[in-house]
Amino acid sequence: MRFNRAWLGLVVLMLPTLLVAMDATALLLALPQLSADLGATNVQQLWISDGYGLMVGGMVITMGTLGDRIGRRRLLMIGGAAFAVLSVVAALAVSPLMLIVARALLGVAGATLAPSTLALITNMFRDERQRGQAIAIWATCQFTGGALGPVLAGFMLQHFWWGSVFLVAVPAMALLLLAGPFLLPEFRSDQAGRLDLASAGLSLAAALLMLYGIKQLIVEGVSVVPAAALVVGAAIGFLFVRRQLRLETPLLDLRLLRNRPFTAVLVALAFAGIAMAGTGLLVTQYLQSVLGLSPIASAVLFAPMGLGVAVGTMAAPALARRMKQTTAIAGGLVGSALGSLLLVGVGGASALPLVMIGIAVLALGTGPLFALGTGLVVGSVPPERAGSAASMSETGNYFGGSLGFALLGVVAAVVYRSRMDGTSDSLAGAVAASRRLPAGQGAELLHTAREAFTAGLHVVGVVAAVIFAGTAVLILIMRPATRTTPALLPGYEATRS
C-alpha cells in the first residue's frame, strides 16, 4: 500500500514539473499575438518573455532551502495555488505592465515547485533503485514539458486566444492541491534554523543581475549596462558565498561541494546546459531563417531534442543496473558529442534529416546525466539537506542555459560576421535587407547570409562536442574510488543525532 501511495504521489508531482517547463517555452509562439493585442514595445516583450525565467533562476535557491525549513509539501501547495491564480491573472491581462508583473510572480511561484518536487521524491523513495526510477521520470517530465510547450501553444493559438496558453496550468494545479495532502508526505528539517533574509536578498540580487546581464548581452551585444550588471552581480555573488561559509545554518550549504562527485555532477549539469541551449538556439533559428519553416513547424521538428532527453532519462536506470553510474553518464556524454558533430555536416538536401538526427542523438546522450546525475546530487546528501541540494542542481541548469545562449550565440555571430565581411550583423537583418534589393541581388545576399549562418552552426556543433567530451572526462576523473554515501558528507552525523 505504501509503495502504491508513493508512486501515485509521483504522478501528482509530475504535474507541476511538466507545467513549470512548459510555461518557460510555451510563450515563445504566443508572444507576437499577445504583443499586438496589448501594444507591447520591444523592451516590454523582452520582459514578458524573460521575467518568468529570471525570477525562477533568482528565487530557486531561497525556495529550495525554505522548503527544508517550513515543510516541502506546504511550500509546494502554496506555490501551486499561487501558480494557478497568477495563471488566470496573466491570461486576463489588459496591459503589458500587468502581464510583466504576473509573469514575474509566476516565476516566484514556479521557483517553489521544482526543488520541492525533487526533494519530496527523496523522502518518498528511500530505496535507491526506486528513487533512481522516480528521478528519471521527474527529469523526463522536465524536458518533455520544455519540448511540448511550443507545440501545445501552437495548438491552443489555432483555436483560442493567447490567454489560453496560461490557463492550461489551472486544472493541473487544482488536481495537485486536491490530491497532494493525501498522497504526499510532509517533511521539514529540525536543524534548519531561521531563514536568513540577508542571504536570500543577496542570492536573489546576484542571480537576477547576472542572468539579466547575460540575456541583455545576447540581445544588445557588448554594452555598458549589461556588463555592469554582470560585474555587480558577480560581486554580490561573492558576498553571498562568503556569508554562507561563515553561517552555522546557511541558506545554501556550500560545504556539500567538498564531495567531489557532487561537485562534478553540478559542473556537468551546467556545461551540458551551455551546450544544449547554444545548439538549440542555433537549430531553431536555422529551421526558421535558413530552411524557411513556420514557427509551429519548427517547434514540431525541434521536438526530438526534448523527446531525446526524455528517452535517455527513462533508459538511465536500466543502464545503471549494468554499469557504474558515472560510466553511464560519461558514455552518454560521449554520445552527445557525436550528435553535436553531426551538425557539422548540415547543409544541402540532407540538411533537415541530419539536423533532426543530430539533436536527437545529442539529447539522448544527456539523459543519463540528468537522471542519474540528479539522483547522485540529491541521493548523496541526508534527507535534511535535499532541498538545498535540489536548488543547487536547478541553479546550475538555469545558469548553464543562460550562458549557452550568450556564449555560443556570440561564437555563431562572430563566424557569421566574418563570413559576411562585415556587411551584415545578423541573418534577420540580411533577410530584411534582401527585400529592399532587386530580385537578383536580394537572392544572392540571402544565399550568402544563409551559408554564413550555417557555418556558424557548424562551429557551434564542434564547440558543443568539445564541451560534452570534456565533461565526460571530468565525470570519470572525479568519480569516487569507493561508493559515496551520505555518511561521508560533513555534518551528516550531526543531523542524525
C-alpha positions in Angstrom: 0.0 0.0 0.0 2.9 2.3 0.9 4.5 1.5 -2.4 1.4 2.3 -4.4 0.9 5.6 -2.5 4.5 6.7 -3.3 4.0 6.1 -7.0 0.6 7.8 -7.0 2.3 10.7 -5.3 4.9 10.8 -8.0 2.1 11.1 -10.6 0.9 14.2 -8.7 4.5 15.6 -8.6 4.7 15.2 -12.4 2.1 17.9 -12.9 4.0 20.9 -11.6 7.2 19.6 -13.1 5.6 19.5 -16.6 3.9 22.8 -16.2 7.0 24.8 -15.0 8.9 23.5 -18.0 6.1 24.2 -20.4 5.5 27.7 -19.1 9.1 28.6 -19.9 8.8 27.7 -23.6 5.1 28.0 -24.5 5.1 31.8 -24.6 7.5 31.9 -27.5 4.8 31.3 -30.1 2.2 33.4 -28.2 4.4 36.4 -27.9 3.7 38.0 -31.3 -0.1 37.8 -30.9 -0.3 39.0 -27.3 2.2 41.8 -28.1 -0.1 43.0 -30.9 -3.2 42.8 -28.7 -1.6 44.6 -25.7 0.5 47.0 -27.7 3.8 45.9 -26.1 7.0 47.6 -27.1 10.2 45.6 -27.9 11.5 46.2 -24.4 8.2 45.1 -22.8 8.2 42.0 -25.0 11.7 41.1 -23.6 10.5 41.4 -20.0 7.3 39.5 -20.8 9.4 36.6 -22.2 12.3 36.7 -19.8 10.7 37.8 -16.5 9.5 34.3 -15.7 12.8 32.6 -16.2 14.7 35.4 -14.4 12.6 35.0 -11.3 12.7 31.2 -11.3 16.5 31.3 -11.6 16.7 34.1 -8.9 14.4 32.5 -6.3 15.2 28.8 -6.7 18.0 28.8 -4.1 15.8 30.6 -1.5 12.8 28.4 -2.2 14.7 25.1 -2.1 16.1 25.9 1.3 12.8 27.4 2.5 11.1 24.1 1.9 13.5 22.4 4.2 12.5 24.9 6.9 8.7 25.2 6.6 7.9 21.9 5.0 8.3 20.8 1.4 4.7 19.8 0.9 3.4 23.0 2.4 5.7 25.1 0.1 4.6 23.0 -2.9 0.9 23.6 -2.0 1.4 27.4 -1.6 3.4 27.6 -4.8 0.8 25.5 -6.7 -2.1 27.7 -5.5 -0.2 30.9 -6.4 0.7 29.5 -9.8 -3.0 28.7 -10.6 -4.2 32.2 -9.5 -1.4 34.0 -11.3 -2.0 32.0 -14.5 -5.6 33.3 -14.6 -4.3 36.9 -14.0 -1.8 36.5 -16.8 -4.5 35.2 -19.2 -6.7 38.1 -18.4 -4.0 40.8 -18.6 -5.1 44.0 -20.2 -1.8 45.8 -20.4 1.9 44.9 -20.9 2.8 46.0 -17.3 0.1 43.8 -15.9 1.4 40.8 -17.8 5.0 41.6 -16.9 4.2 41.6 -13.2 2.1 38.5 -13.5 4.9 36.6 -15.3 7.4 37.7 -12.7 5.2 36.5 -9.8 4.6 33.3 -11.8 8.4 32.8 -11.7 8.4 33.2 -8.0 5.7 30.5 -7.7 7.5 28.3 -10.2 10.7 28.5 -8.1 8.8 26.8 -5.3 7.8 23.8 -7.4 10.9 22.3 -9.0 13.1 21.9 -5.8 10.1 20.9 -3.7 9.1 18.1 -6.1 12.7 16.8 -6.4 13.3 17.0 -2.6 10.0 15.2 -1.9 11.0 12.3 -4.1 14.0 11.6 -1.8 11.5 11.3 1.1 9.0 9.2 -0.7 11.5 6.7 -2.2 14.2 5.6 0.3 15.1 2.5 -1.8 17.9 3.6 -4.1 16.6 1.7 -7.2 13.1 3.1 -6.8 14.4 6.6 -6.2 16.5 6.4 -9.4 13.5 5.4 -11.4 11.4 8.2 -9.8 14.0 10.8 -10.5 14.3 9.6 -14.1 10.6 10.1 -14.5 10.9 13.5 -12.9 13.7 14.5 -15.3 11.7 13.1 -18.3 8.7 15.4 -17.4 11.0 18.4 -17.1 12.4 18.0 -20.6 9.3 16.7 -22.2 7.4 19.8 -20.9 10.0 22.0 -22.5 9.7 20.3 -25.8 5.9 20.1 -25.8 5.4 23.7 -24.7 5.6 25.3 -28.1 3.7 22.5 -29.7 0.8 22.9 -27.2 0.9 26.7 -27.6 0.7 26.4 -31.3 -2.4 24.2 -31.0 -4.1 26.5 -28.4 -3.4 29.6 -30.5 -5.0 28.0 -33.6 -8.3 27.5 -31.6 -8.3 30.1 -28.8 -6.9 33.5 -27.8 -3.4 33.9 -26.4 -4.5 33.8 -22.8 -5.4 30.1 -23.2 -1.7 29.3 -23.1 -1.7 30.3 -19.4 -5.0 28.7 -18.5 -3.7 25.2 -19.2 -2.0 25.2 -15.8 -5.1 25.8 -13.8 -6.8 22.4 -13.8 -3.4 20.6 -13.3 -2.7 22.8 -10.3 -6.2 22.2 -9.0 -5.6 18.5 -9.1 -2.3 18.9 -7.3 -4.0 20.9 -4.5 -6.7 18.3 -4.1 -4.6 15.1 -4.2 -1.3 16.5 -2.7 -2.4 16.5 1.0 -3.4 12.8 0.8 -0.6 11.4 -1.3 2.4 13.5 -0.5 4.3 13.3 2.8 5.3 16.3 4.8 9.0 16.8 5.6 11.0 19.6 7.3 14.4 19.7 8.9 14.5 20.1 12.7 18.1 21.6 12.3 17.2 24.1 9.6 17.0 27.2 11.8 15.5 30.5 10.8 15.5 31.7 7.2 18.4 34.2 6.7 16.7 37.1 4.9 20.1 38.8 4.2 21.3 35.7 2.3 18.0 35.4 0.5 18.3 39.0 -0.7 22.0 38.5 -1.8 21.2 35.4 -3.7 18.2 37.0 -5.5 20.2 40.1 -6.4 23.2 38.2 -7.6 21.1 35.8 -9.7 18.9 38.4 -11.2 21.7 40.8 -12.1 23.9 38.0 -13.7 21.0 36.4 -15.6 19.8 39.9 -16.8 23.3 40.8 -17.9 23.8 37.6 -19.8 20.4 37.8 -21.5 20.9 41.5 -22.4 24.3 40.9 -23.9 22.7 38.3 -26.2 20.1 40.9 -27.4 22.2 44.1 -27.4 25.8 42.9 -27.8 28.5 44.3 -25.6 27.2 47.5 -23.9 27.7 49.2 -20.6 24.5 48.3 -18.7 24.6 44.5 -19.2 28.3 44.4 -18.5 27.8 46.5 -15.3 25.0 44.1 -14.3 27.3 41.1 -14.7 30.1 42.7 -12.6 27.8 43.9 -9.8 26.0 40.5 -9.8 29.3 38.7 -9.5 30.4 40.9 -6.6 27.2 40.3 -4.8 27.6 36.6 -5.5 31.0 36.7 -3.9 29.5 38.3 -0.8 26.8 35.7 -0.8 29.3 32.8 -0.9 31.4 34.4 1.8 28.4 34.8 4.1 27.3 31.1 3.5 30.7 29.8 4.6 30.5 31.8 7.8 27.0 30.8 8.9 26.2 27.8 11.1 22.9 27.2 9.2 23.5 28.8 5.8 20.8 29.4 3.2 22.9 27.3 0.7 25.2 24.7 2.2 28.3 25.1 0.1 30.1 22.5 2.3 28.4 20.0 0.1 30.8 20.9 -2.7 33.6 19.1 -0.7 32.1 15.9 -2.1 34.0 15.5 -5.4 31.3 13.6 -7.3 28.6 16.0 -6.1 30.6 18.9 -7.5 31.5 17.1 -10.7 27.8 16.5 -11.5 26.8 20.1 -10.7 29.6 21.3 -13.1 28.5 18.7 -15.7 24.8 19.9 -15.5 25.9 23.5 -16.0 28.1 22.7 -19.0 25.5 20.4 -20.6 23.1 23.2 -20.2 25.5 25.5 -22.1 25.9 23.1 -25.0 22.2 22.2 -25.3 21.0 25.8 -25.0 23.6 27.0 -27.6 22.8 24.3 -30.1 19.1 24.7 -29.5 19.3 28.4 -30.2 21.1 27.9 -33.5 19.0 25.0 -34.6 15.7 26.8 -34.1 17.0 29.8 -36.0 18.3 27.5 -38.7 14.9 25.8 -39.2 13.1 29.1 -39.5 15.5 31.5 -41.1 17.6 29.1 -43.3 15.1 26.4 -44.2 12.1 28.9 -44.1 9.8 26.8 -41.9 7.0 28.3 -39.9 7.3 28.7 -36.1 4.8 25.9 -35.4 6.6 23.6 -37.9 9.9 24.5 -36.4 8.6 23.7 -32.9 7.4 20.3 -34.0 10.6 19.4 -35.9 12.6 20.6 -32.9 10.7 18.3 -30.5 13.2 15.4 -31.0 15.6 17.3 -28.7 13.3 17.3 -25.8 12.0 13.8 -26.5 15.5 12.5 -26.9 16.3 13.7 -23.4 13.1 12.0 -22.2 14.1 8.7 -23.7 17.6 9.0 -22.3 16.4 9.7 -18.8 13.9 6.8 -18.9 16.6 4.4 -20.1 19.1 5.6 -17.5 18.0 3.4 -14.6 18.4 0.3 -16.8 21.9 1.4 -17.7 22.8 1.9 -14.1 21.9 -1.7 -13.3 24.5 -2.9 -15.9 27.4 -0.5 -15.3 28.6 2.2 -12.8 26.5 5.3 -12.8 29.5 7.5 -13.7 30.3 5.2 -16.6 26.8 5.5 -17.9 26.8 9.3 -17.5 30.2 9.6 -19.3 29.2 7.2 -22.0 26.1 9.2 -22.7 28.0 12.5 -22.9 30.3 10.9 -25.5 27.2 10.1 -27.5 26.1 13.7 -27.1 29.5 14.8 -28.5 28.9 12.6 -31.5 25.5 14.0 -32.0 26.9 17.5 -31.9 29.4 16.6 -34.6 26.6 15.5 -36.9 25.6 19.2 -37.0 28.9 20.0 -38.7 27.7 18.2 -41.8 24.4 20.1 -42.1 23.8 21.6 -45.5 22.3 20.8 -48.8 19.3 18.5 -49.5 20.0 16.3 -46.4 20.1 19.3 -44.0 16.7 18.7 -42.3 17.2 14.9 -41.6 20.7 15.5 -40.4 19.7 18.3 -38.0 16.9 16.2 -36.5 19.1 13.1 -36.1 21.9 15.3 -34.6 19.8 17.0 -32.0 18.1 13.7 -31.1 21.4 11.9 -30.5 22.8 14.9 -28.7 19.8 15.0 -26.4 19.6 11.2 -25.9 23.1 11.1 -24.6 22.4 13.7 -21.9 19.6 11.6 -20.4 21.8 9.6 -18.0 23.4 12.9 -16.8 20.0 14.5 -16.0 18.6 11.3 -14.4 21.5 9.6 -12.7 23.4 12.8 -12.1 20.5 14.5 -10.4 20.0 11.3 -8.4 23.6 11.4 -7.3 23.2 15.0 -6.2 20.1 14.6 -4.0 20.9 11.0 -3.0 24.4 11.8 -1.7 23.1 14.1 1.0 21.0 13.4 4.1 17.2 14.0 3.7 17.6 17.2 5.8 19.6 18.8 3.0 17.7 17.5 0.0 16.1 20.9 -0.7 19.4 22.7 -0.7 20.9 20.1 -3.0 17.9 20.2 -5.4 18.2 24.0 -5.5 21.9 23.8 -6.4 21.1 21.4 -9.2 18.3 23.7 -10.6 20.5 26.8 -10.3 23.2 25.0 -12.3 20.7 24.2 -15.1 19.4 27.8 -15.3 22.8 29.4 -15.4 24.1 26.9 -17.9 21.2 27.6 -20.2 21.6 31.3 -20.0 25.4 31.0 -20.6 24.8 28.8 -23.5 22.6 31.3 -25.2 25.2 34.0 -24.6 28.5 32.3 -25.2 27.6 30.0 -28.2 25.3 32.7 -29.6 28.3 35.1 -29.7 30.5 32.4 -31.3 28.0 31.9 -34.1 27.6 35.7 -34.5 31.4 36.1 -34.9 31.5 33.4 -37.5 28.6 34.9 -39.4 30.0 38.4 -39.4 33.4 37.2 -40.6 31.8 35.2 -43.5 29.8 38.3 -44.4 32.9 40.6 -44.3 31.1 43.0 -42.0 28.3 43.7 -44.5 25.6 42.2 -42.2 25.3 41.7 -38.4 22.6 39.1 -38.4 20.7 36.7 -40.7 17.4 38.5 -39.7 19.0 41.8 -40.9 20.1 40.2 -44.2 16.6 38.9 -44.8 15.1 42.3 -44.2 17.7 43.9 -46.5 17.1 41.4 -49.3 13.5 42.5 -49.6 14.6 46.1 -50.4 17.0 45.0 -53.2 16.3 43.9 -56.8 15.3 40.3 -57.1 18.8 39.0 -58.2 20.8 41.0 -55.7 18.4 40.1 -52.9 18.6 36.4 -53.7 22.4 36.5 -53.8 22.5 38.3 -50.4 20.1 35.8 -48.8 22.1 32.8 -50.1 25.3 34.2 -48.8 23.8 35.1 -45.4 22.3 31.6 -45.1 25.6 30.0 -45.9 27.3 32.2 -43.3 24.7 31.3 -40.7 25.1 27.6 -41.5 28.9 27.9 -41.0 28.2 29.4 -37.5 26.0 26.3 -36.8 28.9 24.1 -37.8 31.3 25.8 -35.4 28.8 25.7 -32.6 28.5 21.9 -33.2 32.2 21.5 -32.8 32.3 23.6 -29.6 29.4 21.6 -28.2 31.2 18.4 -29.0 34.3 19.6 -27.1 32.1 20.6 -24.1 30.4 17.2 -23.9 33.6 15.3 -24.3 35.4 17.4 -21.7 32.5 17.0 -19.3 32.7 13.2 -19.8 36.3 13.2 -18.8 35.5 15.4 -15.8 32.9 12.9 -14.6 35.4 10.0 -14.9 38.2 11.8 -13.2 36.2 13.0 -10.2 34.2 9.8 -9.5 34.9 8.3 -6.1 37.3 5.4 -5.6 34.6 3.8 -3.3 30.9 4.1 -3.1 29.8 7.5 -1.8 27.2 7.5 1.0 25.6 10.4 2.8 27.5 9.5 5.9 30.7 10.6 4.2 29.5 14.2 4.0 30.4 16.8 6.5 27.8 17.3 9.2 25.8 14.2 8.4 26.3 12.6 11.8 25.2 15.8 13.5 22.0 15.8 11.6 21.2 12.2 12.7 21.8 12.8 16.4 
